[in-house]
């Protein structure tokens, strides 16, 4: 019961953030120009440092936003969704799910396992995708929910949580409730990503010699999140070796042409996944 109450409190915090910061737009940092009097020999070193500083800012955004959404939404919200479906399926109590969890039991060990192997990986994947497509989304409060629904339609029937071949939907019912609960959770996840990332982007500065302790602090999450930390470390090496690559990519994706192409890609992705999504919904809701 304590875990359920705790998850409820965390989800309420996420909803408050969605409402309070829902209009916050993602503000991307701009690297300062190289001073004119700078010696020609020092310009390459400055360029490499700036490339690494820009990469560190985006890495911090990913780590902080991904961790927060993993704890507050996909973690707490996902655990509450499981509890709700267990309550509506008393006949399934004690049975094992596809992930070898016992229906009706909420333990600390099971919650930690779900957080590490389910909630956080999904949260970081959705955060990375949101940071990529943010310029292509509609402005204002629609950005987050639109992203959540689009990602839900594209990914849910192939990865989770709406795989039609998932045996869990033969255990818990009703199927239509599962669809509604996970759809609502996807919308909240999208809204939270938009609100929290927008707010954080306004307060997170680029790293300098003066503020490096506070800007390095978010990077410490990479030490705990070992697999992601390794990936980010490799990315840092690439950003340092090719300092113009990330600024070029960010500029192209946010350009007028990049926004049009990006929105077209998103629309085509939704249209392409729609038949599989509808098929999965019909299959699950009919069980």
C-alpha positions in Angstrom: 0.0 0.0 0.0 2.9 2.4 0.8 4.4 1.8 -2.7 1.0 2.5 -4.3 0.5 5.7 -2.4 4.1 6.8 -3.2 3.5 6.1 -6.9 0.3 8.1 -6.7 2.1 11.1 -5.2 4.8 11.0 -7.8 2.3 10.9 -10.7 0.4 13.8 -9.2 3.7 15.8 -9.1 4.1 15.0 -12.8 0.6 16.2 -13.6 1.2 19.4 -11.7 4.4 20.0 -13.8 2.4 19.3 -17.0 -0.1 22.0 -16.1 2.2 24.5 -14.6 4.9 24.4 -17.3 2.9 23.2 -20.2 3.5 26.3 -22.3 7.3 26.2 -21.8 9.0 25.7 -25.2 12.4 24.0 -25.6 15.1 26.8 -25.9 18.2 25.5 -27.5 21.6 27.0 -26.5 23.6 29.1 -28.9 27.4 28.9 -28.9 29.1 32.4 -28.5 31.0 33.5 -31.6 34.8 33.1 -31.5 36.3 36.5 -30.5 37.8 38.4 -33.4 41.3 39.0 -31.9 41.6 35.3 -31.0 44.9 33.8 -32.4 44.4 31.6 -35.5 46.2 28.8 -33.7 43.7 28.9 -30.8 40.6 28.8 -33.0 40.6 25.0 -33.6 41.0 24.3 -29.9 38.1 26.7 -29.1 36.0 25.0 -31.8 36.6 21.5 -30.3 35.8 22.8 -26.7 32.6 24.5 -27.9 31.5 21.3 -29.7 32.0 19.4 -26.5 30.2 22.0 -24.4 27.2 21.9 -26.7 27.1 18.1 -26.6 27.4 18.2 -22.7 24.3 20.5 -22.6 22.2 18.0 -24.6 23.6 15.1 -22.7 22.5 16.8 -19.4 19.1 17.4 -20.8 18.7 13.7 -21.8 19.9 12.5 -18.4 17.9 14.8 -16.2 14.6 14.8 -18.2 14.9 11.0 -18.9 15.5 10.3 -15.2 12.6 12.5 -14.0 10.1 11.1 -16.5 11.2 7.6 -15.7 10.6 8.1 -12.0 7.4 10.2 -12.2 5.6 9.0 -15.2 6.7 5.7 -16.8 7.8 4.4 -13.4 5.1 5.6 -11.0 2.4 5.8 -13.7 3.2 2.4 -15.1 3.2 0.8 -11.7 -0.2 2.3 -11.0 -1.5 1.1 -14.3 -0.5 -2.4 -13.5 -2.2 -2.2 -10.1 -5.4 -0.9 -11.7 -5.5 -3.8 -14.2 -4.8 -6.3 -11.4 -7.7 -4.9 -9.4 -10.1 -5.3 -12.4 -8.8 -8.9 -12.9 -9.3 -10.7 -9.6 -9.3 -14.0 -11.4 -5.7 -13.4 -12.5 -4.3 -12.9 -9.0 -1.2 -15.0 -8.4 -0.6 -15.7 -12.1 2.7 -14.9 -13.8 3.0 -12.2 -16.4 5.2 -12.3 -19.5 7.9 -10.6 -17.4 7.5 -13.2 -14.7 5.9 -10.8 -12.3 3.1 -12.0 -10.0 -0.3 -10.3 -10.7 -1.6 -8.6 -7.6 1.7 -8.3 -5.8 3.5 -5.0 -5.6 6.9 -5.5 -3.9 9.9 -3.3 -3.6 12.0 -5.7 -5.5 9.5 -6.0 -8.3 9.1 -2.2 -8.5 12.9 -1.7 -8.7 13.1 -4.3 -11.4 10.4 -2.7 -13.4 12.0 0.7 -13.0 15.4 -0.4 -14.1 14.5 -2.8 -16.9 11.2 -1.2 -18.1 10.4 2.3 -17.0 13.8 4.0 -17.3 14.8 2.5 -20.7 11.4 3.6 -22.2 11.8 7.0 -20.6 15.2 7.6 -22.0 14.2 6.4 -25.4 11.2 8.7 -25.5 13.2 11.6 -24.1 15.8 11.2 -26.8 13.1 11.1 -29.5 11.4 14.1 -28.1 14.6 16.2 -28.0 15.1 15.2 -31.7 11.7 16.1 -33.0 10.8 19.0 -30.7 11.0 21.6 -33.5 8.6 19.6 -35.6 5.8 19.6 -33.1 2.9 22.0 -32.8 3.5 25.0 -30.5 2.2 25.5 -27.0 0.5 22.9 -24.9 -0.3 20.7 -27.9 3.4 19.8 -28.4 3.7 17.2 -25.6 0.4 15.4 -26.1 0.9 15.3 -29.8 4.3 13.7 -29.4 2.9 11.2 -26.9 0.1 10.1 -29.1 2.4 9.9 -32.2 5.0 7.8 -30.4 2.3 5.6 -28.9 0.8 4.8 -32.3 4.2 4.2 -33.9 5.8 2.1 -31.2 3.1 0.5 -29.0 2.0 -2.3 -31.4 5.6 -3.3 -32.2 7.5 -2.9 -28.9 5.1 -2.3 -26.0 2.7 -1.8 -24.3 0.2 -2.9 -27.0 1.8 -5.9 -28.6 -1.1 -8.1 -29.6 1.0 -11.3 -28.9 1.6 -10.2 -25.3 0.1 -13.0 -23.2 -0.6 -10.6 -20.4 -3.7 -9.4 -22.2 -5.1 -13.0 -21.9 -4.6 -12.8 -18.1 -5.9 -9.3 -17.2 -9.1 -7.7 -18.5 -10.9 -5.8 -19.7 -8.8 -5.3 -22.8 -10.3 -1.9 -23.6 -9.3 -0.6 -20.2 -5.7 -1.6 -20.9 -5.8 0.4 -24.2 -7.2 3.5 -22.5 -4.8 3.4 -19.5 -1.7 3.0 -21.6 -2.9 5.7 -24.1 -3.5 8.1 -21.2 0.0 7.3 -19.8 1.5 8.0 -23.2 -0.2 11.4 -23.4 1.0 12.3 -19.9 4.5 11.2 -20.8 4.6 13.4 -23.8 3.1 16.4 -21.9 5.7 15.9 -19.1 8.6 15.7 -21.5 7.5 18.9 -23.2 6.9 20.8 -20.0 9.9 19.7 -18.0 12.4 19.9 -20.9 11.1 23.4 -21.8 11.6 24.6 -18.2 14.9 23.0 -17.7 16.3 24.3 -21.0 15.8 27.9 -19.8 17.8 27.3 -16.6 20.5 25.0 -17.8 23.5 27.0 -19.0 26.3 25.9 -21.3 29.4 24.8 -19.4 32.1 27.4 -18.7 35.1 27.6 -16.4 33.0 29.6 -13.9 30.0 27.2 -13.7 31.5 23.8 -14.5 30.7 22.3 -11.1 26.9 22.8 -11.4 26.8 21.9 -15.1 28.9 18.7 -14.6 26.5 17.6 -11.8 23.8 16.2 -14.1 26.5 14.2 -15.9 27.1 12.2 -12.7 23.8 10.3 -13.6 25.7 8.7 -16.4 27.9 6.9 -13.8 24.9 5.2 -12.3 23.2 4.5 -15.6 26.1 2.5 -16.9 24.9 1.4 -20.4 23.7 4.9 -21.3 26.8 6.4 -19.8 29.0 4.4 -22.1 26.9 5.5 -25.1 27.2 9.2 -24.0 30.9 8.8 -23.5 31.3 7.6 -27.1 29.2 10.5 -28.3 31.4 12.9 -26.4 34.4 11.6 -28.2 32.7 12.1 -31.6 31.5 15.6 -30.6 35.1 16.6 -29.6 36.6 15.0 -32.8 34.0 16.5 -35.1 32.9 19.7 -33.4 31.0 21.0 -36.4 28.8 17.9 -36.8 26.3 18.5 -33.9 25.8 22.3 -34.6 25.2 21.5 -38.3 22.7 18.8 -37.5 20.8 20.9 -35.0 20.6 23.8 -37.5 19.4 21.6 -40.3 16.7 19.9 -38.2 15.4 23.3 -36.9 15.5 25.0 -40.3 12.3 25.8 -42.3 13.0 22.9 -44.7 14.0 20.6 -41.8 10.8 21.3 -40.0 8.7 20.6 -43.1 10.6 17.4 -43.8 10.5 16.3 -40.1 6.7 16.8 -39.9 6.2 14.9 -43.1 8.4 12.0 -41.7 6.3 12.0 -38.5 3.1 12.0 -40.4 4.2 9.1 -42.6 5.4 7.2 -39.6 2.0 7.5 -38.0 0.1 6.5 -41.2 2.4 3.6 -41.8 2.0 2.3 -38.2 -1.8 2.9 -38.1 -2.9 -0.4 -39.5 -0.8 -2.4 -37.0 -2.0 -0.1 -34.2 -5.7 -0.5 -35.1 -5.2 -4.2 -35.4 -3.5 -4.4 -32.0 -6.2 -2.3 -30.3 -9.0 -4.4 -31.8 -7.3 -7.6 -30.8 -6.7 -6.5 -27.2 -10.0 -4.8 -26.7 -11.8 -7.9 -27.9 -10.3 -10.2 -25.3 
